[in-house]
Every structure is written in C-alpha cells, then in structure tokens.
C-alpha cells in the first residue's frame, strides 16, 4: 500500500483493522500501511486525542483493540459552498506559479477525495470559466529556495542567502534573520534583519540565487514584522527613517477612486468643496512615492514634501523630452 496516501485515509484503515479483531500491533499496522512504527504511534495518539477514539491495549493478549465496537471515525463533511470557496482559493494560489503553493493545493484536493463522506459534484473547470483572478505577472521563484526560506522562517533559524539587489551586477552573500513572508502586488517578499543591522529590510524572493539554513537560532518577534508588512504602502517596507509623509491633492474626477480604497492604515483624507480631496499618508521610499504620483498623471498634485514636488517635475520634463 502506498505511503503517500492521506493521513485521514490511513486513520480509516487503522480503525477498520482494529474493528475486525484478532491480534493487532503497531508493527503489524506499520507493515500493512507501509509506514514507520513511529508514524503509526503518532496516528494512534492523534486518534485518541483529537477524535476520542476508544483505542486500548490488552496486555494479556498483547493486542490493540477498540473498546466500543460501534465507534466510528467521524467523516469529513464539506458543503457545496465550502468546496466552491476552496476551488476559488486554488485559483487565487494559481497566480503564484513558481512557488509550491499551487502544487500543494492540488495535493490537498487529492487528499480530500479520500476523506469526503460522499462525492460532491462541482466542476472546477466550470468555476474557472466564471471566476478569474488578475494579480499581475509574478516573478518566478525556485522551489528549493522557497522551501529553504520557509524552513528558516518556520524554525527561527538564520539564513545565508546570495541576493542580487536591483542595479547590482552580481549577488551578495549575507546572513539574515527571516521574520515574515509577504505577498505584495503579486510578488513574494521576505522581511528580515540582516546581520549587523537592526532594522527590517525587504528581499524579493525572485532575487535570491542561493539559500541555506544555518544552525543558529534567533529570538523571534513576529508581531513587529507583521505590523510593518501590514502598514507598508506598496511592495517594500521602508528602512528606518526612510518613510515619506506624502500629501497629494486629487481632482474631483479621480477622488472617487481614492476614497474607495484604503491605501494605508494611517491615511488622512481632507475633502474639498470642488469635489476633490487631499490625502496624507506614509509611503515607503522615494521610488514608491514617485511611481504612485506619476501613475495618476494630471489628476494628482503633490502638496508636499517639497523635494517630491521637484522630483515629479523633473520626471515629467524628462518624459516630455522623450
């Protein structure tokens, strides 16, 4: 029997074997289900603890058995609505090709087929025709690098990475403390503290050429990195002291688009009589601020800071010369 079958399906087999009676040991279960004895022991503990299975051991006969012969493992039930949402989640994850997420969800669907109490007719292709996702064009990530970074993050271990920052001709090897993994605007980023620095920095996973987990552990403060990721304006979390307090005035034609979105948790909007508005908010870095303002064209006017107004003027003039 294949040891790749789902955990729940293996539990069903264990209960079935125990219900038939006869001498049953952990060794026999391991042999029949083609897994290790340690896996069977974990399965038995999970059945007792999570499902209150009345599994006992008869010391005189040296056999495992179920004390209540009518006891059954509760089946997994999914409503059609829940399955619909699961299929939609698979479609969302499909945007992130280049990471193991899509493959992991496919494996999850295969496992669900073995544990559902009864089949539910819901054609994923039909949903694909009626629900779509447009998250941009994410940059690919090597599967092994993804797994290494996630492993270091999960176990709070220092990572040694070869990272090629934008504008640099070759990668730089560095050691970082991984704090948070974030998907922003279709791409994946690692928030980490680089060795020798105290602030949190953002590393694009697609720019990591090599990664290995070091033996050293570090104290984790997940709330700090999570808060930084949630409060970042666009792709990047600003380095300490690099956040810009921008103030931009929008015309009445574009004000509707500004009002209907929360651009930042700390944004402040001031309404004007002509239907326009001014929004003040922190933006992480000058490049993010410049790109956002220019994206609105003549609908946006920078109120401050003064240097950002000058940068916008210079950029518009350069565009006009082209």
ChimeraX attribute file (.defattr): number of C-alpha atoms within 10 A of each C-alpha:
attribute: neighborCount
match mode: 1-to-1
recipient: residues
	/A:1	9
	/A:2	9
	/A:3	12
	/A:4	10
	/A:5	13
	/A:6	17
	/A:7	15
	/A:8	18
	/A:9	14
	/A:10	19
	/A:11	17
	/A:12	17
	/A:13	15
	/A:14	21
	/A:15	19
	/A:16	13
	/A:17	19
	/A:18	20
	/A:19	18
	/A:20	12
	/A:21	13
	/A:22	12
	/A:23	14
	/A:24	18
	/A:25	17
	/A:26	18
	/A:27	14
	/A:28	14
	/A:29	21
	/A:30	18
	/A:31	14
	/A:32	14
	/A:33	16
	/A:34	14
	/A:35	17
	/A:36	14
	/A:37	16
	/A:38	12
	/A:39	14
	/A:40	23
	/A:41	15
	/A:42	11
	/A:43	17
	/A:44	19
	/A:45	15
	/A:46	14
	/A:47	20
	/A:48	14
	/A:49	11
	/A:50	9
	/A:51	12
	/A:52	12
	/A:53	19
	/A:54	15
	/A:55	17
	/A:56	13
	/A:57	14
	/A:58	10
	/A:59	8
	/A:60	6
	/A:61	10
	/A:62	11
	/A:63	16
	/A:64	20
	/A:65	22
	/A:66	19
	/A:67	14
	/A:68	11
	/A:69	12
	/A:70	7
	/A:71	14
	/A:72	15
	/A:73	14
	/A:74	10
	/A:75	12
	/A:76	12
	/A:77	13
	/A:78	15
	/A:79	9
	/A:80	12
	/A:81	10
	/A:82	11
	/A:83	16
	/A:84	16
	/A:85	12
	/A:86	15
	/A:87	21
	/A:88	18
	/A:89	13
	/A:90	20
	/A:91	19
	/A:92	16
	/A:93	18
	/A:94	16
	/A:95	19
	/A:96	22
	/A:97	15
	/A:98	17
	/A:99	21
	/A:100	16
	/A:101	17
	/A:102	19
	/A:103	14
	/A:104	13
	/A:105	18
	/A:106	12
	/A:107	12
	/A:108	13
	/A:109	14
	/A:110	13
	/A:111	17
	/A:112	18
	/A:113	14
	/A:114	18
	/A:115	18
	/A:116	13
	/A:117	13
	/A:118	12
	/A:119	12
	/A:120	12
	/A:121	8
	/A:122	13
	/A:123	10
	/A:124	15
	/A:125	10
	/A:126	9
	/A:127	14
	/A:128	13
	/A:129	8
	/A:130	7
	/A:131	12
	/A:132	11
	/A:133	12
	/A:134	8
	/A:135	13
	/A:136	11
	/A:137	12
	/A:138	17
	/A:139	16
	/A:140	15
	/A:141	21
	/A:142	16
	/A:143	12
	/A:144	14
	/A:145	19
	/A:146	19
	/A:147	15
	/A:148	17
	/A:149	23
	/A:150	17
	/A:151	16
	/A:152	23
	/A:153	22
	/A:154	12
	/A:155	13
	/A:156	19
	/A:157	22
	/A:158	24
	/A:159	26
	/A:160	20
	/A:161	22
	/A:162	18
	/A:163	21
	/A:164	18
	/A:165	14
	/A:166	10
	/A:167	6
	/A:168	9
	/A:169	8
	/A:170	12
	/A:171	16
	/A:172	13
	/A:173	15
	/A:174	13
	/A:175	19
	/A:176	22
	/A:177	24
	/A:178	29
	/A:179	24
	/A:180	23
	/A:181	20
	/A:182	19
	/A:183	14
	/A:184	17
	/A:185	12
	/A:186	16
	/A:187	20
	/A:188	21
	/A:189	22
	/A:190	24
	/A:191	24
	/A:192	23
	/A:193	19
	/A:194	19
	/A:195	13
	/A:196	8
	/A:197	9
	/A:198	11
	/A:199	12
	/A:200	23
	/A:201	21
	/A:202	20
	/A:203	20
	/A:204	21
	/A:205	20
	/A:206	19
	/A:207	19
	/A:208	21
	/A:209	17
	/A:210	15
	/A:211	21
	/A:212	18
	/A:213	20
	/A:214	13
	/A:215	9
	/A:216	10
	/A:217	14
	/A:218	11
	/A:219	9
	/A:220	15
	/A:221	11
	/A:222	12
	/A:223	11
	/A:224	12
	/A:225	23
	/A:226	15
	/A:227	11
	/A:228	17
	/A:229	24
	/A:230	14
	/A:231	17
	/A:232	19
	/A:233	24
	/A:234	18
	/A:235	19
	/A:236	22
	/A:237	24
	/A:238	23
	/A:239	14
	/A:240	11
	/A:241	9
	/A:242	13
	/A:243	18
	/A:244	18
	/A:245	15
	/A:246	20
	/A:247	20
	/A:248	18
	/A:249	22
	/A:250	23
	/A:251	17
	/A:252	16
	/A:253	10
	/A:254	17
	/A:255	19
	/A:256	14
	/A:257	10
	/A:258	15
	/A:259	13
	/A:260	8
	/A:261	8
	/A:262	10
	/A:263	17
	/A:264	16
	/A:265	12
	/A:266	11
	/A:267	14
	/A:268	12
	/A:269	16
	/A:270	10
	/A:271	15
	/A:272	13
	/A:273	7
	/A:274	8
	/A:275	13
	/A:276	18
	/A:277	21
	/A:278	20
	/A:279	20
	/A:280	18
	/A:281	18
	/A:282	22
	/A:283	26
	/A:284	22
	/A:285	19
	/A:286	17
	/A:287	10
	/A:288	16
	/A:289	20
	/A:290	17
	/A:291	11
	/A:292	15
	/A:293	19
	/A:294	17
	/A:295	10
	/A:296	12
	/A:297	10
	/A:298	11
	/A:299	16
	/A:300	19
	/A:301	18
	/A:302	22
	/A:303	15
	/A:304	16
	/A:305	13
	/A:306	10
	/A:307	11
	/A:308	19
	/A:309	16
	/A:310	13
	/A:311	14
	/A:312	18
	/A:313	14
	/A:314	12
	/A:315	13
	/A:316	13
	/A:317	11
	/A:318	10
	/A:319	9
	/A:320	8
	/A:321	7
	/A:322	5
